[in-house]
Amino acid sequence: MKVIALCVGVLACACAGQGPVPQVTPAIPRSPYAVFTGTVALRGEIAVHGSFVDALTGRHERCSQYVAGALQATTLWVVPTPGSAPVGGHTVMYTAGVSNAPPSSGFHGPGTYTGASAIMADLIIDNSSFTFAAIAVIHVAGDASGTMSFTGMLDTNTNAEESGSVSWTCAD
């Protein structure tokens, strides 16, 4: 008992006048590469609205490289996607971007892409599959943020139409 009392006394004396004990906050590791934060808003057969974080699209590049198209895409400069993470209570996956194949003009940095250059190839919402958008517009800003809107995706089972938009920001 005397030893414990002595230790408490020594600690009290050692800490006297030093103020409150500082709180230690663990460091949160950051990705050295592009991480996208975005929102999805879908309307039509299945309505969805929610946000997502995408660390895969820019997994080997920084935002400045992504927006410049510095790492050559084989067939498609890709729009950020939620992947398999839930969005507004739904699983939403899609393949969208700017094609490098003719008749597309290919990705050439910030700007607006339409027609054969802007592709929304497929969309899966939960267990429903939709194919090719009649119209897609992709706008990419100089800071690697952007928007995409599309109409005319058709459910492969019901032929019901789905339209929507995606917006995103980029941070290194």
C-alpha positions in Angstrom: 0.0 0.0 0.0 2.9 2.4 0.8 4.4 1.7 -2.6 1.2 2.5 -4.4 0.7 5.7 -2.4 4.3 6.7 -3.0 3.9 6.1 -6.8 0.7 8.2 -6.9 2.4 11.0 -5.0 5.4 11.0 -7.3 3.1 11.1 -10.4 1.1 13.9 -8.8 4.2 15.9 -8.2 5.7 15.2 -11.6 2.6 16.4 -13.4 1.8 19.3 -11.1 1.4 22.6 -13.0 1.6 21.0 -16.5 -2.1 21.4 -17.4 -4.3 18.7 -18.9 -2.9 15.6 -20.4 -2.7 16.1 -24.2 -5.0 13.9 -26.3 -3.3 11.8 -28.9 -5.1 11.5 -32.2 -3.9 8.7 -34.5 -2.7 9.8 -37.9 -5.1 8.8 -40.7 -3.1 7.6 -43.7 -4.0 9.4 -47.0 -3.7 8.0 -50.4 -0.9 9.5 -52.5 -3.2 9.1 -55.5 -6.6 10.5 -56.6 -9.6 9.7 -54.5 -13.0 10.7 -55.9 -16.1 11.7 -53.9 -19.3 11.8 -55.9 -23.1 11.6 -56.0 -25.4 9.6 -58.2 -29.0 10.6 -59.0 -31.0 8.1 -61.0 -34.6 8.4 -62.1 -36.9 6.1 -64.1 -37.6 2.5 -63.3 -35.4 2.6 -60.1 -34.9 5.9 -58.3 -31.6 6.2 -56.5 -29.9 9.2 -54.8 -26.7 9.0 -52.8 -23.0 9.5 -52.5 -19.9 7.4 -53.0 -16.1 7.4 -52.6 -14.0 5.9 -55.4 -10.4 5.1 -54.7 -10.0 2.7 -57.6 -10.4 4.9 -60.7 -7.3 7.0 -60.0 -5.5 4.3 -58.1 -2.2 4.9 -59.9 -2.4 8.6 -60.6 -2.9 12.0 -59.0 -5.8 14.3 -59.9 -3.6 16.4 -62.3 -2.6 13.2 -64.2 -6.2 12.0 -64.3 -7.6 15.2 -65.8 -4.8 15.4 -68.3 -5.2 11.8 -69.3 -1.5 11.3 -68.6 -1.8 7.6 -68.0 -2.9 6.2 -71.3 -6.2 4.4 -71.2 -6.5 1.3 -73.4 -10.0 1.9 -74.5 -11.8 4.3 -72.2 -11.0 7.3 -70.0 -13.2 6.3 -67.0 -15.8 8.3 -65.1 -15.5 7.6 -61.3 -17.9 4.9 -60.0 -19.2 3.6 -56.7 -18.1 0.1 -57.5 -19.8 -2.4 -55.2 -20.4 0.1 -52.3 -24.1 0.9 -51.6 -25.5 4.2 -52.9 -28.7 5.3 -51.4 -29.5 1.7 -50.3 -28.8 0.3 -53.8 -25.8 -1.3 -55.5 -25.0 0.9 -58.5 -22.3 -0.1 -61.1 -21.7 1.3 -64.5 -19.1 1.6 -67.3 -18.9 5.2 -68.5 -16.3 7.5 -69.9 -14.6 8.9 -73.0 -13.8 6.3 -75.7 -10.4 6.2 -77.3 -11.8 4.3 -80.3 -13.0 6.0 -83.5 -15.3 7.7 -84.2 -14.6 9.3 -80.8 -12.2 12.2 -80.7 -10.6 10.6 -77.6 -9.9 12.2 -74.3 -8.0 15.4 -74.5 -8.3 16.9 -71.0 -10.8 19.3 -69.5 -13.9 20.0 -71.6 -17.3 18.7 -72.6 -17.7 15.3 -74.4 -20.8 14.3 -76.3 -21.9 12.0 -79.1 -19.5 9.1 -79.9 -17.0 10.4 -77.4 -19.3 10.2 -74.3 -20.2 6.6 -73.5 -22.5 5.1 -70.9 -22.1 1.5 -71.9 -23.9 -0.3 -69.1 -25.7 0.2 -65.8 -26.5 -2.3 -63.1 -28.9 -1.3 -60.3 -29.2 -4.1 -57.7 -30.2 -7.0 -60.0 -31.5 -5.0 -63.0 -29.3 -4.5 -66.1 -29.5 -1.5 -68.4 -27.7 -1.1 -71.7 -26.4 1.8 -73.9 -27.6 5.3 -73.2 -29.1 7.1 -76.2 -27.5 10.4 -75.0 -24.6 10.9 -72.6 -22.7 14.2 -71.8 -19.5 14.3 -69.8 -18.0 17.5 -68.5 -14.5 17.5 -67.0 -13.2 20.5 -65.2 -9.5 21.5 -64.9 -9.4 20.4 -61.2 -10.5 16.8 -62.2 -14.0 17.3 -61.0 -16.9 16.7 -63.4 -20.4 15.6 -64.2 -22.0 13.1 -66.4 -25.7 12.9 -67.5 -27.4 10.3 -69.5 -30.8 9.3 -70.8 -32.2 6.3 -72.6 -30.7 3.3 -70.7 -33.1 0.4 -71.2 -33.7 -2.4 -68.8 -32.8 -5.6 -70.6 -35.8 -7.4 -69.1 -38.6 -4.8 -69.1 -37.4 -2.2 -71.6 -38.2 0.5 -69.0 -36.0 3.6 -69.3 -33.4 4.9 -66.7 -31.8 8.3 -66.8 -29.5 10.0 -64.4 -26.5 12.0 -63.5 -23.2 11.6 -61.7 -21.0 14.3 -60.3 -17.6 14.0 -58.7 -14.6 15.9 -57.1 -11.0 14.7 -56.9 -8.5 15.0 -54.0 -4.9 13.7 -53.7 
